[in-house]
Amino acid sequence: MIWVTDHRGHVTYICRQWQVMTGQEPSAALKMGWVNAIYPDDKSLVVEGFAEACRRQVEFMLRFRLQRTDGTHVWVLGGSSPTFTPLTHDFVGFLGVLSQYEDEVQNLTADAEIGTFKPGRPTGEFAPLSKLDIAADHLIAARAITLGYGDEVAAAIDHALHALSQALGSERSRTGSLDTSH
């Protein structure tokens, strides 16, 4: 699942799988409404970890339980690298991914890792559906994989991430929905 925030950490786009998974209306997930779909015991850690990543403008990973529409929960990994404007390097927010945590570890606990990001592989109900979401998934993974390979590589990917974030925002503004299937 792909999501986008603004520079304050407010969600401005979330893919349509979110509503299918959580039952939460897309408009209710905007800004900080998405936290209402987090399993209650994990909510404070996720909110605090996310706020710290926003404050520091750095990549992060969050492991937590997400409540499904049927009342059950699923362990997920959520995370992102920050997005910056290409020329001025101003922080514009995050373009992130949410995937199912597939390790079969017993007694998992919620966790927040600030300053690191290794994207999971979104499959099944977490797989991107729209072309923009697929592109975002690949660019997010490319950004995480190429950290440390030089400023030119990072700058090129950051430029593409910024453009994609703008496209996702434009699509939402144009259609009035939070996702597109084209």
C-alpha positions as CSV (number, residue, x, y, z in Angstrom):
1,M,0.0,0.0,0.0
2,I,1.3,3.4,-1.0
3,W,0.8,6.6,1.0
4,V,2.0,10.2,0.8
5,T,2.3,12.9,3.5
6,D,3.0,16.6,3.4
7,H,5.8,18.4,5.2
8,R,3.9,18.3,8.5
9,G,3.4,14.5,8.3
10,H,-0.3,14.7,7.4
11,V,-1.4,12.0,5.0
12,T,-2.5,13.6,1.7
13,Y,-2.9,10.3,-0.3
14,I,-3.6,6.7,0.6
15,C,-4.2,3.9,-1.9
16,R,-7.7,2.4,-2.2
17,Q,-6.6,-0.9,-0.6
18,W,-6.6,1.0,2.8
19,Q,-10.4,1.2,2.9
20,V,-10.8,-2.4,1.8
21,M,-8.4,-3.5,4.5
22,T,-9.5,-1.3,7.4
23,G,-13.0,-0.2,6.5
24,Q,-11.9,3.4,7.1
25,E,-13.3,5.8,4.6
26,P,-10.4,7.4,2.6
27,S,-11.3,10.9,3.7
28,A,-11.2,9.7,7.4
29,A,-7.6,8.5,6.8
30,L,-6.3,11.9,5.7
31,K,-4.1,14.1,8.0
32,M,-3.6,11.9,11.1
33,G,-6.9,10.0,10.8
34,W,-5.1,6.8,9.7
35,V,-3.9,6.2,13.3
36,N,-7.5,5.2,14.2
37,A,-6.9,2.0,12.2
38,I,-3.9,1.0,14.3
39,Y,-4.3,-1.7,16.9
40,P,-4.8,0.2,20.2
41,D,-1.8,-1.3,22.0
42,D,0.5,-0.2,19.2
43,K,-0.9,3.3,18.6
44,S,1.3,5.4,20.9
45,L,4.5,3.8,19.7
46,V,3.6,4.3,16.1
47,V,2.5,7.9,16.5
48,E,5.6,8.8,18.5
49,G,8.0,7.0,16.0
50,F,6.3,8.7,13.1
51,A,6.4,12.1,14.7
52,E,10.1,11.6,15.4
53,A,10.8,10.7,11.8
54,C,8.9,13.8,10.7
55,R,10.8,16.0,13.1
56,R,14.2,14.7,12.0
57,Q,13.1,14.4,8.3
58,V,14.7,10.9,8.0
59,E,13.8,7.5,6.8
60,F,12.0,5.1,9.2
61,M,10.4,1.7,9.7
62,L,7.4,0.9,11.9
63,R,6.2,-2.6,12.7
64,F,2.7,-2.7,14.1
65,R,-0.8,-4.3,14.0
66,L,-3.4,-2.9,11.7
67,Q,-7.0,-3.6,12.4
68,R,-9.0,-5.2,9.6
69,T,-12.7,-4.6,8.9
70,D,-13.6,-8.0,10.4
71,G,-12.0,-7.1,13.7
72,T,-8.9,-9.2,13.3
73,H,-5.5,-7.7,12.9
74,V,-2.4,-8.1,10.7
75,W,1.2,-7.3,11.4
76,V,2.5,-4.7,9.0
77,L,5.8,-2.9,8.1
78,G,5.4,0.7,7.2
79,G,8.1,3.1,6.3
80,S,9.6,5.6,4.0
81,S,12.5,7.7,3.0
82,P,11.9,11.5,3.1
83,T,11.1,13.4,-0.1
84,F,12.9,16.7,-0.9
85,T,12.5,19.2,-3.6
86,P,15.1,18.7,-6.3
87,L,16.7,22.1,-6.4
88,T,16.3,23.6,-2.9
89,H,16.2,20.3,-1.0
90,D,13.2,21.5,1.0
91,F,11.5,18.7,2.9
92,V,8.1,18.1,1.3
93,G,7.0,14.9,3.2
94,F,7.1,11.2,2.8
95,L,6.2,8.8,0.0
96,G,5.9,5.5,1.8
97,V,4.9,1.9,1.6
98,L,2.9,-0.5,3.9
99,S,3.4,-4.2,3.5
100,Q,2.4,-7.3,5.5
101,Y,5.0,-8.5,7.9
102,E,5.6,-12.1,6.8
103,D,8.2,-13.4,9.2
104,E,6.7,-16.1,11.3
105,V,8.1,-14.9,14.6
106,Q,6.1,-15.6,17.8
107,N,5.4,-12.8,20.3
108,L,6.0,-9.9,18.0
109,T,5.9,-6.4,19.5
110,A,5.4,-3.1,17.9
111,D,8.7,-1.4,17.0
112,A,9.9,1.9,15.5
113,E,13.3,2.3,13.8
114,I,14.2,5.9,13.0
115,G,17.0,6.5,10.6
116,T,16.7,3.3,8.6
117,F,14.4,1.9,6.0
118,K,14.3,-1.4,4.2
119,P,11.0,-1.7,2.3
120,G,9.1,-5.0,2.5
121,R,7.7,-6.6,-0.6
122,P,4.0,-5.7,-0.9
123,T,2.1,-8.7,-2.1
124,G,-1.5,-9.9,-2.1
125,E,-3.9,-7.4,-0.6
126,F,-0.9,-5.0,0.0
127,A,0.3,-5.0,-3.7
128,P,0.0,-1.7,-5.6
129,L,-3.0,-1.6,-8.0
130,S,-2.6,1.6,-9.9
131,K,0.3,2.5,-12.3
132,L,1.3,5.4,-10.1
133,D,1.3,3.2,-7.0
134,I,3.5,0.6,-8.8
135,A,5.9,3.3,-9.8
136,A,6.0,4.6,-6.3
137,D,6.7,1.1,-4.9
138,H,9.7,0.7,-7.3
139,L,11.1,4.1,-6.6
140,I,10.8,3.7,-2.8
141,A,12.7,0.4,-3.0
142,A,15.3,2.0,-5.3
143,R,15.9,4.8,-2.9
144,A,16.4,2.5,0.0
145,I,18.7,0.2,-1.9
146,T,20.9,2.9,-3.3
147,L,21.6,4.9,-0.1
148,G,25.3,5.3,0.1
149,Y,26.0,5.1,-3.7
150,G,26.6,8.8,-4.1
151,D,24.8,12.0,-4.2
152,E,24.0,11.9,-7.9
153,V,22.1,8.6,-7.6
154,A,20.2,9.8,-4.6
155,A,19.4,13.1,-6.2
156,A,18.0,11.4,-9.4
157,I,15.8,9.2,-7.3
158,D,14.7,12.0,-5.0
159,H,13.8,14.0,-8.1
160,A,11.7,11.2,-9.4
161,L,10.1,10.6,-6.0
162,H,9.2,14.3,-5.8
163,A,7.6,14.2,-9.2
164,L,5.7,11.1,-8.4
165,S,4.4,12.6,-5.1
166,Q,3.2,15.6,-7.1
167,A,1.5,13.3,-9.6
168,L,-0.3,11.4,-6.8
169,G,-1.4,14.7,-5.3
170,S,-2.6,16.0,-8.7
171,E,-4.5,12.8,-9.3
172,R,-6.3,13.1,-6.0
173,S,-7.1,16.8,-6.7
174,R,-8.3,16.0,-10.3
175,T,-10.5,13.0,-9.4
176,G,-11.5,13.8,-5.9
177,S,-10.5,10.3,-4.9
178,L,-7.5,8.8,-3.1
179,D,-6.6,6.3,-5.8
180,T,-6.7,5.7,-9.4
181,S,-6.8,2.5,-11.4
182,H,-5.1,3.7,-14.5
